Amino acid sequence: MPYPALLPLALAATAFSRDQFIHPEAPQAAFAGRSNVGKSSLLNALAGRKNLARTSARPGRTRSINYYRLGGDLCFLADLPGYGYARCSLAERARWAHLLDFYFRHTPGLRCLFLLLDARLDPQDNDRGMVSFASSLGLPLIPVLTKTDSCSRKRLQRTELAWQSALAGKSLLNVSARTGTGLAPLQSNIVSLLRGE
């Protein structure tokens, strides 16, 4: 891989129900985004490992909250189930929504939500909904544009402008799991939030 493995992440737990949540008081940051935004690929790239998180050609593979521990510290990066595209029943989607709602409201250690957004698309309603939900909880949000290597400069600029308008000028992190673009600042943000550095 053309970038350094700066995040020593290891899968600590997988939660399909709220009784499986771990260490809610411990520092945590969460990854959220649409089912096809590339969360698993980005996690693998951040850790410099091919199979830390399972990837699939079919969106919606992550159907649980996966806790990744950062090194030997009691702090976690939580990979949340994707939304908006996964091929599953309405009942399953409702279960995910309930699980996520409980996680957000009952994890006092949650310090930030990294909202992953597809650089190839204009702002989607369900992404806007996640922004509003985080705002209603007073949860700090860092928007991250993914798949920046898969779109033209013009397309990327269009997406950036659209999201900056929707987010009242909040700056975005641009990343590519494939090329490694933007991974270093994202890694730095994660470490700073979780370790307080």
N, C-alpha and C positions, 0 to 999 in steps of 0.2 A: 504494500500500500504506500502511496506517495506522501503520507502524513504521519506524524508521530502518534503513538497510542498514549494519550495523556490522561485518560480517565480509567483508573483501575476498577471497573465495574464487575460485579458478580451477582447473579440472580440469587436473591435471598428468600423470596416467597412469591407465591401466586395466589391471588384472592379471587374466588368466584362469588363469594358472599361476604357480607360485612363482618361476620364473626371470624373471618380469616384475615382481616386487616392486622397489620403489625405496627408496633411502636408509633401510635398516632401523635405522641408528644415529640418524637425525634424530628430533627430538621429534614424536610422533604421538599423536593421540587417535582412538578408533574409535567409530563409530555401529553398534550392532547391534540387532536386533529382529525380530519376526515379519514375514512377508512383507506383511501388510496393515496395518502399524502407522503408516505414513505417513512413512518416513524421507526419501524424495525430496522430498516437499512441505515437510518441516521444513527440509531443507538449503536449498531455494529461499527459504524465508521468512527464514532466518538471514542469507542474503546479499542479500536484497531483490531477487532476480532470479527471473523466471518459469521460465526454461529451463536453469538451471545443471545440475540433475539431472532426468533424464527421469522423468515420472510416467505412470501408466497406471491405467485402471479395473480392469485385471487384476493382482492381486497377484503378486509374484515377478518383477518386471521387472528388478531388479538382479541380474545373474548373474556379477558380477565384483567385485573390490575396486577401488573408484574412489578415487584419491588427489586430494584438493583442497588446493592449496597456499594458505597464509594470507599474502596480500600478497607482499612480496618476501623474506620470511623462509624459511629452509630448515626448514619445519615443515609438518605435514600433518594434515588431518582425513580419516580413511579411512572410506568408506561400505562396509560389508560386505554380502554377499548376505543377503537375508532368509531366515528359516527357518519351518517349521511349516505353511505353507499353499500354497506355490507349486505350480502344476500342472506337474510335471515327473517324469521317470522316477526310479526308485530309484537308478539308476547316477549320474544327474546330482546328486541330493541327496548321495550319498556323495562325489562329487567336490568339491562345495562344502564338505562337512564336513571333508574332508582339507585343502583349501586354507585354511580358517579355522584349523584346528588348527596348521598350519605357520606361518601368519601370527602367531598369538598366541605361539607358542613361539620364533620366530626373528626377532622384531622388538624388539630391546633398547631402542629409542627409545620404545616404546609406554608412555605415561604413565597412560592412563585409558581405561576402557570406559564410554561412555554407553549404558546399556541402555534402549531405548525400549519402553514398555509402554502398551498400549491402556487408556485410562481407563474404557472402557465394559465391560471384562471383569474377572472375578476372575482371580487369578494362574493362569497356564497352566503345564502341566508343562514345556514346552520353554523357557519363560522362567526357571522355577526351575532348570532344568538349566544355563542360561547363567550364572546367579548362582553356582551351585556350581562350575562350571568356572573362572570368574574367580577365585573364592576359592581354588581349588586351585593356581592360578598366582601367587597373591599380587598380583593385578592390581586396583588401585583401581577401584571401580565407582560410577558416579553414575546412579541410576534417574531416568528422565524419563517422566512420564505424558503421553501425546499425546492429541489429539482431545478435550480437556477441554470444548470448546464444544459437543460432540455428546452430552453426557450431563447429567442433572440434578445438582443439588448433592448430593442424597441418594446418587445412584449414585457420584459422585466421592468422597464421604466414605467410602463403603463400600470402594471400591477402595483408597483411601489407607490405611485401617486394615488391610486385608488384607495389603498390601505392607509396611507398617511392621512388622507382626508377622513376616512372612516374612524381612524384612531386618534383624531385630533392632533396630528403631527408627530405622534410617537414614532421613533426610529425603528427600523426593522433590521434584523440580522439576515443576511443572505448566505445560504449554505448549499453545498452539493455533497451528498454522500459519496458520489462516484468519483469526483475529482479532488475532494478534500477542501474545496473553497469554503472559507468562512468557519471552518471547524474550530480553529484555535480560539477566536473570541467567544464562541459558544461554550467551549470547554471551560474557559476562564470564568464566564458568568455562572456556570453550574457550580464550580468549585467555590467561588466567592459566596454564593448564596448558601450552600450547604455547610461549608466550614467557617463561614464568617470571616474570610480573609480579605 
